[in-house]
Amino acid sequence: MTIREKKQLIFEKAAEALTDCFNDRDKAMIAAGMGYMLKDDMSPRNFYWFILDLPNFMELNARYGMPIDSFAYYFNEFFSYYPELSGDSITLKSHSI
């Protein structure tokens, strides 16, 4: 599985929180947990900070009622902070919801 495919899965799971006002925090935490799929693709130091930051990002940004295009923008911006993950931005064309 490529980094792009892993990022897409994380995005898909996080985006579910935008359509369900009752479980947004739970789904965001599941999506954050899915970040562990990227462990082998990142340096240990970058992964350490990424896995600490990802749950906070999801909790703050995966909110019910947020437009999906806004969430995609924030998602791509967050991932761009990590060199290993900065390429192949998620686009709405690849989003299935």
NORBEL-V590651 format. One record per helix or strand. SS is the DSSP state (alpha for helix, beta for strand). FROM is the first residue (numbers start at 1). LEN is the number of residues. If there is no record, write none. Layout:
ss->SS from->FROM len->LEN
ss->SS from->FROM len->LEN
//
This chain:
ss->alpha from->3 len->17
ss->alpha from->24 len->18
ss->alpha from->44 len->18
ss->alpha from->68 len->13
ss->alpha from->83 len->3
ss->alpha from->92 len->3
//
